[in-house]
């Protein structure tokens, strides 16, 4: 499910929002709209939490959702192009 997330640029430190879907299995590559630098966000350090969705009547559904901070830190992309490493 896509949501609006706030990212902080590793280069200029400004924050910006993007409408993205973030899952545990992917690394997000975005470009800062202020300085134009490519940035990487890795969701792996953030553990999933269980969330209970309640519907009409007695229906409940339990899902896992990443426990992300309000502002997602980014870092410099790896020179190898794998999205890991760099300053952050």
Secondary structure, 3 states (H helix, E strand, C coil): CCEEEEEECCCCCCEEEEEECCCCCCEEEEECCCCCCEEEEEHHHCCEEEEEEECCCCCEEEEEEECCCCEEECECCCCCCCCCCCCC
